[in-house]
Amino acid sequence: MTHYKVAEKFISLNGEGVLVGQPAVFIRFHGCNLSCSFCDTTWANEKDAAYSLMTEHQIYEYIKGTGIKNVTLTCGEPLLVPAIEELLCLLSSDQCLHVEIETNGSIDLSPFANIQNPPSFTMDYKLPSSLMEDKMLVSNFKILSKKDTVKFVVGDTKDLNRAKEVIDDYHLTSICHVHISPVFGKINPEEIVNFLIRNRMNDVTMQLQIHKVIWDPNR
């Protein structure tokens, strides 16, 4: 039986993504393979970070006990969690749940796309200010569908221009949802709005992290 390293589990609102504003239960795993300049959950990626060991059935029972149908698997990088396929198969077998995985864009999605009733992916594309763009796996774009999302987190004008290049080069708006969000405190959201309008970026959604608006950003 597999035991998963769960850094935290909690109920909140989806702060971003397609289901922004809706209640969700979050399962945050331990660890990540990237080190983004703007990461706001570095504590969960430290080798000595605290975590609880839970089996897939214990995670499932916790989720069902909340009465919340939207499930977000996050961390770090949940697709690097050992035996994550077992958990995904269990959660996906419950038609009452909507399972979303937040993934950092560096992990091959193809092994997970063949799961029956696969989860939806919210996949980052790391831009220059993250210092992680060279780790991005653009072959993942071929696997995404209309239920999935590519998210660009921008910190400056260079990031905005690069995001537009990637969106245009890979025709992302015809493949999946496309969201652009600011690095909190690094760029004025109005600059993003003006950029989208000026460049006629139809079907691209600018999104704020509403959990950082509702609550203290450092909470």
C-alpha atoms as one frame of an Amber mdcrd trajectory, in Angstrom:
protein
   0.000   0.000   0.000   1.377   3.396  -1.018   1.795   6.177   1.499   1.793
   9.718   0.115   3.613  12.656   1.672   0.850  15.217   2.242   2.208  18.608
   3.300  -1.272  19.981   3.978  -4.935  19.416   3.226  -7.639  22.030   3.542
 -10.880  23.466   2.164 -10.892  26.908   0.561 -11.963  28.688  -2.602 -10.280
  28.067  -5.910  -8.177  31.214  -6.106  -7.480  30.857  -9.820  -8.241  28.650
 -12.791 -11.466  27.782 -14.606 -13.324  27.159 -11.346 -12.110  30.333  -9.635
 -14.360  31.328  -6.759 -15.794  27.860  -6.218 -15.185  25.845  -3.031 -12.475
  23.216  -3.407 -10.589  20.725  -1.280  -6.826  21.002  -1.693  -4.274  18.242
  -1.279  -0.757  19.657  -1.254   2.035  17.130  -1.641   5.638  17.477  -0.556
   8.381  18.370  -2.998   9.128  20.005  -6.343  11.710  19.686  -9.093  11.789
  23.420  -9.912  12.772  26.513  -7.976  10.799  29.428  -9.395  11.847  32.924
  -8.392   8.304  33.842  -7.328   7.276  30.573  -5.609   4.909  31.253  -2.703
   4.954  27.721  -1.243   8.689  27.079  -0.919   8.126  25.748   2.599   6.416
  22.636   1.183   9.389  21.900  -1.060  12.098  21.863   1.611  13.577  18.439
   2.328  12.799  18.797   6.031   9.260  20.142   5.520   6.656  18.549   7.754
   4.185  16.158   6.143   1.702  13.453   7.010   1.730   9.983   5.447  -1.634
   9.052   3.959  -2.731   6.161   1.762  -4.774   6.785  -1.359  -7.875   5.522
   0.465  -7.278   7.854   3.407  -6.935  10.793   0.998 -10.111   9.746  -0.802
 -12.016   9.342   2.486 -10.847  12.778   3.628 -12.009  14.344   0.357 -15.416
  12.635   0.493 -15.825  13.623   4.122 -15.547  17.302   3.238 -18.649  17.192
   1.040 -16.768  19.276  -1.558 -16.722  17.990  -5.144 -13.885  20.107  -6.594
 -10.498  18.573  -5.818  -7.154  20.277  -6.496  -3.944  18.266  -6.296  -1.026
  20.624  -5.938   2.359  21.323  -4.399   5.341  21.580  -5.896   4.816  19.042
  -8.561   2.156  16.403  -7.867   2.974  14.401 -11.000   6.363  13.529  -9.493
   4.759  11.981  -6.417   5.517   8.221  -6.399   2.491   6.127  -7.422   0.394
   9.220  -8.136  -1.319   7.185 -10.894  -2.917   4.962  -8.235  -4.442   7.950
  -6.487  -5.597   9.488  -9.765  -7.307   6.263 -10.813  -9.108   6.068  -7.477
 -10.274   9.690  -7.537 -11.213   9.564 -11.208 -13.409   6.521 -10.609 -15.745
   8.731  -8.564 -17.943  10.514 -11.099 -19.076  12.977  -8.421 -15.621  14.518
  -8.114 -13.973  17.070 -10.379 -10.234  16.462 -10.090  -7.741  19.113 -11.162
  -3.965  18.821 -11.111  -1.778  21.902 -10.924   1.421  20.961 -12.747   4.490
  23.069 -13.424   4.961  22.331 -17.122   8.169  20.319 -16.839   6.626  16.839
 -16.534   5.414  14.689 -19.434   1.605  14.528 -19.242   1.172  11.621 -21.639
   1.243   8.824 -19.004  -1.621  10.512 -17.162  -3.838  11.367 -20.127  -4.879
   7.733 -20.646  -6.494   7.343 -17.240 -10.210   6.637 -17.524 -12.027   9.899
 -16.790  -8.678  11.749 -16.613  -8.261  14.834 -14.413  -8.114  18.314 -15.820
  -4.664  19.840 -16.016  -3.819  23.405 -15.075  -0.333  23.582 -16.508   2.087
  26.433 -16.031   4.351  27.742 -18.722   7.220  29.319 -16.815   8.307  32.653
 -18.261  11.764  34.313 -18.181  11.386  35.998 -14.774  10.727  32.599 -13.179
  14.250  31.493 -14.204  12.752  28.117 -15.128  11.659  28.528 -18.762  14.351
  26.162 -20.022  12.648  23.344 -18.083   9.349  23.664 -19.979   8.148  20.666
 -22.003   6.255  22.134 -24.950   5.311  18.659 -26.219   2.666  18.733 -23.484
   0.652  21.201 -25.561  -0.269  18.314 -27.891  -1.895  16.461 -24.996  -4.071
  19.260 -23.625  -7.761  19.613 -24.459 -10.628  22.026 -23.889 -10.999  20.972
 -20.263  -7.402  21.967 -19.527  -5.675  25.284 -18.896  -2.273  26.779 -19.615
  -1.355  29.438 -17.084   1.266  32.156 -17.601   2.437  33.983 -14.485   3.988
  37.268 -15.581   6.310  39.502 -13.626   7.235  42.149 -16.195   6.851  43.307
 -19.806   9.374  40.763 -21.075   7.184  38.003 -19.624   4.105  39.442 -21.306
   5.779  39.515 -24.706   7.073  35.975 -24.285   3.633  34.722 -23.225   2.125
  36.155 -26.395   4.797  34.466 -28.513   4.069  31.067 -26.964   0.279  31.496
 -27.233   0.556  32.470 -30.898   3.219  29.924 -31.883   1.280  26.985 -30.473
  -2.257  28.313 -31.146  -3.071  27.665 -27.513  -6.452  29.392 -27.442  -7.757
  26.841 -29.943  -6.532  23.972 -27.756  -7.388  24.866 -24.164  -8.145  27.673
 -21.730  -5.375  30.279 -21.508  -4.905  32.403 -18.395  -2.438  35.153 -17.562
  -1.847  36.146 -13.935   0.490  38.694 -12.350   3.287  37.786  -9.969   1.797
  39.293  -6.826   3.313  42.705  -6.177   5.648  42.628  -9.207   3.503  44.026
 -12.019   0.433  46.247 -12.084  -2.568  44.179 -13.281  -3.646  47.178 -15.375
  -0.503  46.699 -17.466  -1.642  43.158 -18.287  -5.140  44.361 -19.189  -3.754
  47.042 -21.489  -1.427  44.511 -23.132  -4.292  42.090 -23.820  -6.449  44.822
 -25.319  -3.666  46.410 -27.336  -2.714  43.054 -28.856  -6.326  41.921 -29.384
  -5.639  38.727 -27.433  -9.046  37.159 -27.821  -9.908  34.146 -25.636  -7.104
  34.896 -23.164  -8.252  35.443 -19.577  -6.479  37.772 -17.166  -6.891  36.457
 -13.655  -5.959  37.665 -10.200  -5.257  35.252  -7.367  -8.432  36.069  -5.458
  -7.277  34.220  -2.343  -4.618  36.926  -2.016  -7.329  39.573  -2.272  -9.714
  37.959   0.217  -7.022  37.070   2.769  -3.612  38.403   3.755  -1.265  37.491
   0.865   1.254  35.998   3.329  -1.322  33.786   5.033
